[in-house]
Amino acid sequence: MKLKAAFIFLTKAESGTDAPAEYQNWTRTPAVDLLAIGVTSYEQAVTAAQRAVREEDCSCIELCGGFGVQGTALVSRAVQVPVGVVRFDIHPGLDNASGDGIFA
């Protein structure tokens, strides 16, 4: 059976806009379909994870290294599938900070 997974990463919001953007794209291989989703907050990540499981039938979620312990816990509690995380104590895409220091 083919694995359907989501990878959620944090990105900066578009400047000059109040509404956070969400970006997504599928990468499909013979063994894995991976939905990459870019979000601009932990709140948006929770919603994106729930939607990936409910609407896209993803059976696991992987979070980028920008998610701190608190952000990972928020997403993990929001879905009933395994959640993994790439680890950075400080993330270069978040100006060398953890998402916990920005979003939590």
N, CA, C and O of each residue as an XYZ file, in Angstrom:
416
protein
N       0.838     -1.175      0.000
C       0.000      0.000      0.000
C       0.888      1.245      0.000
O       1.908      1.287      0.688
N       0.503      2.232     -0.758
C       1.250      3.478     -0.880
C       1.048      4.336      0.369
O      -0.071      4.482      0.860
N       2.147      4.901      0.876
C       2.093      5.796      2.033
C       1.689      7.192      1.579
O       2.250      7.734      0.627
N       0.706      7.768      2.273
C       0.339      9.173      2.075
C       0.730      9.906      3.350
O       0.241      9.590      4.434
N       1.620     10.892      3.209
C       2.140     11.608      4.363
C       2.107     13.106      4.090
O       2.045     13.544      2.942
N       2.149     13.877      5.165
C       2.237     15.332      5.042
C       3.492     15.810      5.745
O       3.843     15.311      6.814
N       4.162     16.769      5.148
C       5.300     17.453      5.759
C       4.883     18.903      5.924
O       4.590     19.583      4.940
N       4.856     19.382      7.165
C       4.429     20.747      7.438
C       5.645     21.566      7.851
O       6.371     21.197      8.773
N       5.857     22.685      7.155
C       6.991     23.536      7.477
C       6.521     24.960      7.751
O       5.489     25.403      7.246
N       7.305     25.663      8.561
C       7.004     27.048      8.922
C       7.701     27.993      7.954
O       8.851     27.778      7.572
N       6.989     29.033      7.567
C       7.546     30.060      6.706
C       7.040     31.419      7.182
O       6.027     31.501      7.876
N       7.723     32.442      6.821
C       7.304     33.782      7.247
C       6.052     34.207      6.488
O       5.849     33.835      5.332
N       5.218     34.994      7.164
C       4.021     35.537      6.524
C       4.420     36.554      5.473
O       5.477     37.177      5.565
N       3.569     36.716      4.477
C       3.818     37.726      3.466
C       3.735     39.102      4.113
O       2.802     39.392      4.862
N       4.703     39.932      3.821
C       4.685     41.272      4.417
C       3.554     42.099      3.818
O       3.232     41.974      2.637
N       2.961     42.939      4.649
C       1.899     43.815      4.198
C       0.528     43.178      4.159
O      -0.411     43.769      3.625
N       0.391     41.974      4.716
C      -0.906     41.319      4.718
C      -1.260     40.857      6.120
O      -0.386     40.434      6.877
N      -2.513     40.933      6.463
C      -2.978     40.467      7.770
C      -3.295     38.976      7.754
O      -3.196     38.304      8.780
N      -3.672     38.469      6.602
C      -4.074     37.071      6.509
C      -2.863     36.184      6.289
O      -2.089     36.420      5.361
N      -2.682     35.168      7.123
C      -1.562     34.248      6.894
C      -1.794     33.432      5.628
O      -2.922     33.059      5.307
N      -0.730     33.170      4.936
C      -0.813     32.382      3.712
C      -0.561     30.916      4.033
O       0.105     30.593      5.016
N      -1.088     30.048      3.214
C      -0.768     28.623      3.306
C      -0.390     28.169      1.909
O      -1.059     28.496      0.928
N       0.683     27.417      1.838
C       1.202     26.944      0.569
C       1.227     25.423      0.612
O       1.574     24.842      1.640
N       0.866     24.771     -0.485
C       0.956     23.314     -0.478
C       1.213     22.765     -1.869
O       0.860     23.371     -2.881
N       1.848     21.582     -1.883
C       2.189     20.938     -3.129
C       2.385     19.436     -2.886
O       2.957     19.046     -1.868
N       1.924     18.610     -3.797
C       2.125     17.162     -3.716
C       3.382     16.759     -4.465
O       3.657     17.275     -5.548
N       4.141     15.846     -3.894
C       5.211     15.130     -4.581
C       4.811     13.665     -4.561
O       4.549     13.105     -3.496
N       4.763     13.050     -5.714
C       4.287     11.663     -5.810
C       5.407     10.772     -6.339
O       6.024     11.072     -7.361
N       5.658      9.680     -5.635
C       6.627      8.667     -6.052
C       5.892      7.333     -6.111
O       4.733      7.259     -5.704
N       6.534      6.278     -6.606
C       5.855      4.982     -6.629
C       5.451      4.478     -5.234
O       4.460      3.758     -5.110
N       6.198      4.843     -4.191
C       5.909      4.320     -2.856
C       5.277      5.326     -1.899
O       4.616      4.938     -0.935
N       5.479      6.624     -2.162
C       5.017      7.653     -1.214
C       4.404      8.826     -1.965
O       4.949      9.300     -2.961
N       3.252      9.287     -1.466
C       2.695     10.581     -1.874
C       2.909     11.511     -0.688
O       2.414     11.255      0.410
N       3.652     12.597     -0.914
C       3.988     13.530      0.162
C       3.367     14.891     -0.121
O       3.629     15.508     -1.153
N       2.545     15.343      0.809
C       1.937     16.661      0.723
C       2.765     17.630      1.553
O       2.783     17.541      2.780
N       3.445     18.549      0.894
C       4.232     19.576      1.595
C       3.337     20.784      1.810
O       2.719     21.290      0.872
N       3.274     21.244      3.064
C       2.401     22.360      3.417
C       3.226     23.407      4.173
O       3.823     23.099      5.205
N       3.260     24.609      3.676
C       3.920     25.721      4.359
C       2.892     26.540      5.110
O       1.872     26.935      4.545
N       3.154     26.795      6.377
C       2.233     27.568      7.217
C       2.991     28.688      7.909
O       4.220     28.670      7.982
N       2.252     29.656      8.411
C       2.893     30.818      9.024
C       2.640     30.919     10.524
O       2.975     31.936     11.130
N       2.055     29.888     11.137
C       1.826     29.895     12.584
C       1.547     28.474     13.066
O       1.219     27.590     12.274
N       1.681     28.270     14.363
C       1.317     26.981     14.954
C      -0.172     26.712     14.777
O      -0.569     25.583     14.490
N      -0.990     27.732     14.945
C      -2.443     27.566     14.793
C      -2.777     27.065     13.390
O      -3.601     26.166     13.221
N      -2.141     27.642     12.409
C      -2.374     27.221     11.036
C      -1.848     25.801     10.812
O      -2.430     25.045     10.034
N      -0.763     25.435     11.481
C      -0.214     24.083     11.358
C      -1.194     23.046     11.887
O      -1.364     21.985     11.286
N      -1.835     23.347     13.003
C      -2.822     22.424     13.572
C      -3.953     22.206     12.577
O      -4.345     21.069     12.317
N      -4.474     23.291     12.022
C      -5.559     23.194     11.045
C      -5.115     22.413      9.808
O      -5.854     21.570      9.301
N      -3.919     22.696      9.332
C      -3.399     22.009      8.141
C      -3.218     20.515      8.401
O      -3.529     19.696      7.537
N      -2.723     20.157      9.577
C      -2.545     18.742      9.920
C      -3.891     18.030      9.977
O      -4.039     16.929      9.446
N      -4.857     18.651     10.614
C      -6.186     18.040     10.701
C      -6.788     17.853      9.314
O      -7.380     16.812      9.030
N      -6.642     18.845      8.458
C      -7.172     18.755      7.103
C      -6.433     17.680      6.291
O      -7.056     16.953      5.517
N      -5.116     17.580      6.466
C      -4.342     16.570      5.735
C      -4.808     15.161      6.099
O      -4.892     14.288      5.236
N      -5.105     14.948      7.359
C      -5.575     13.632      7.804
C      -7.008     13.395      7.333
O      -7.316     12.347      6.767
N      -7.868     14.364      7.566
C      -9.303     14.209      7.288
C      -9.619     14.222      5.790
O     -10.357     13.366      5.302
N      -9.063     15.189      5.066
C      -9.449     15.371      3.665
C      -8.510     14.700      2.670
O      -8.937     14.303      1.586
N      -7.234     14.572      3.031
C      -6.251     14.012      2.100
C      -5.855     12.579      2.461
O      -5.091     11.942      1.736
N      -6.373     12.078      3.578
C      -6.133     10.704      4.021
C      -4.649     10.429      4.316
O      -4.166      9.321      4.083
N      -3.931     11.434      4.828
C      -2.536     11.237      5.221
C      -2.493     10.406      6.497
O      -3.261     10.644      7.429
N      -1.599      9.440      6.530
C      -1.517      8.523      7.679
C      -0.401      8.889      8.644
O      -0.230      8.225      9.666
N       0.367      9.941      8.338
C       1.382     10.439      9.261
C       1.734     11.874      8.882
O       1.517     12.319      7.755
N       2.286     12.578      9.867
C       2.672     13.976      9.691
C       4.122     14.115     10.135
O       4.507     13.600     11.185
N       4.924     14.811      9.338
C       6.269     15.167      9.770
C       6.355     16.688      9.815
O       5.893     17.376      8.905
N       6.951     17.199     10.883
C       7.079     18.636     11.080
C       8.519     19.077     10.842
O       9.456     18.335     11.136
N       8.692     20.272     10.316
C      10.031     20.797     10.058
C      10.735     21.144     11.362
O      10.118     21.170     12.427
N      12.017     21.407     11.265
C      12.837     21.700     12.428
C      12.511     23.006     13.120
O      12.995     23.249     14.225
N      11.708     23.852     12.503
C      11.315     25.097     13.149
C      10.313     24.904     14.275
O      10.156     25.780     15.125
N       9.633     23.759     14.285
C       8.679     23.478     15.351
C       9.443     23.138     16.618
O      10.289     22.243     16.624
N       9.148     23.838     17.661
C       9.721     23.518     18.959
C       8.901     22.425     19.628
O       7.989     21.854     19.029
N       9.236     22.151     20.857
C       8.543     21.118     21.626
C       7.062     21.466     21.770
O       6.205     20.594     21.626
N       6.760     22.716     22.050
C       5.367     23.119     22.241
C       4.560     23.016     20.947
O       3.422     22.547     20.959
N       5.144     23.451     19.841
C       4.451     23.365     18.554
C       4.207     21.927     18.142
O       3.143     21.594     17.619
N       5.198     21.070     18.379
C       5.042     19.652     18.067
C       3.914     19.050     18.901
O       3.107     18.276     18.387
N       3.856     19.399     20.170
C       2.807     18.873     21.050
C       1.426     19.334     20.579
O       0.477     18.551     20.598
N       1.306     20.578     20.162
C       0.012     21.076     19.672
C      -0.485     20.261     18.484
O      -1.646     19.856     18.442
N       0.394     20.025     17.526
C       0.003     19.265     16.340
C      -0.277     17.812     16.717
O      -1.260     17.234     16.252
N       0.567     17.218     17.548
C       0.386     15.821     17.944
C      -0.956     15.589     18.620
O      -1.618     14.581     18.372
N      -1.355     16.528     19.477
C      -2.639     16.388     20.166
C      -3.833     16.587     19.232
O      -4.939     16.146     19.543
N      -3.621     17.244     18.099
C      -4.721     17.592     17.211
C      -5.089     16.494     16.224
O      -6.159     16.545     15.618
N      -4.224     15.508     16.054
C      -4.485     14.445     15.075
C      -4.287     13.080     15.712
O      -3.610     12.943     16.731
N      -4.883     12.085     15.099
C      -4.792     10.721     15.612
C      -3.910      9.844     14.718
O      -4.213      8.674     14.483
N      -2.820     10.427     14.227
C      -1.836      9.695     13.422
C      -0.456      9.991     13.992
O      -0.290     10.964     14.728
N       0.538      9.167     13.665
C       1.893      9.450     14.145
C       2.400     10.804     13.643
O       2.174     11.181     12.493
N       3.094     11.527     14.535
C       3.702     12.812     14.195
C       5.187     12.736     14.518
O       5.570     12.432     15.648
N       6.015     13.010     13.528
C       7.462     13.044     13.719
C       7.958     14.460     13.494
O       7.223     15.317     13.005
N       9.206     14.698     13.853
C       9.746     16.050     13.719
C      11.233     16.005     13.393
O      11.983     15.200     13.945
N      11.640     16.883     12.488
C      13.045     17.141     12.225
C      13.479     18.117     13.309
O      12.721     19.035     13.622
N      14.657     17.964     13.893
C      15.032     18.812     15.030
C      16.098     19.835     14.681
O      17.140     19.498     14.121
N      15.832     21.057     15.010
C      16.795     22.151     15.066
C      16.534     22.849     16.390
O      15.375     23.112     16.713
N      17.553     23.157     17.159
C      17.335     23.989     18.347
C      17.074     25.428     17.929
O      16.256     26.131     18.524
N      17.786     25.846     16.898
C      17.522     27.137     16.279
C      17.429     26.882     14.782
O      18.239     26.139     14.227
N      16.460     27.483     14.134
C      16.202     27.184     12.729
C      16.641     28.346     11.840
O      16.229     29.485     12.065
N      17.473     28.071     10.829
C      17.969     29.138      9.965
C      16.866     29.869      9.200
O      17.025     31.046      8.874
N      15.760     29.201      8.910
C      14.657     29.839      8.199
C      13.797     30.727      9.083
O      12.928     31.444      8.586
N      14.032     30.683     10.392
C      13.282     31.508     11.348
C      14.224     32.466     12.064
O      14.056     32.742     13.251
N      15.203     32.964     11.345
C      16.200     33.894     11.909
C      16.892     33.299     13.137
O      17.093     33.976     14.145
N      17.253     32.013     13.027
C      17.963     31.291     14.089
C      17.216     31.288     15.410
O      17.815     31.453     16.473
N      15.904     31.099     15.339
C      15.067     30.981     16.533
C      14.284     29.680     16.456
O      14.203     29.065     15.393
N      13.723     29.268     17.550
C      12.788     28.145     17.581
C      11.384     28.704     17.397
O      11.095     29.825     17.815
N      10.527     27.927     16.777
C       9.130     28.341     16.660
C       8.496     28.594     18.002
O       7.584     29.414     18.104
N       8.959     27.901     19.052
C       8.413     28.118     20.388
C       8.623     29.566     20.843
O       7.773     30.132     21.530
N       9.743     30.157     20.463
C      10.011     31.536     20.848
C       9.208     32.550     20.041
O       9.087     33.711     20.431
N       8.663     32.104     18.920
C       7.901     32.997     18.045
C       6.391     32.810     18.204
O       5.644     33.783     18.310
N       5.949     31.543     18.221
C       4.522     31.258     18.146
C       3.876     30.813     19.442
O       2.659     30.923     19.586
N       4.654     30.314     20.390
C       4.058     29.760     21.608
C       3.949     30.808     22.699
O       3.470     30.513     23.793
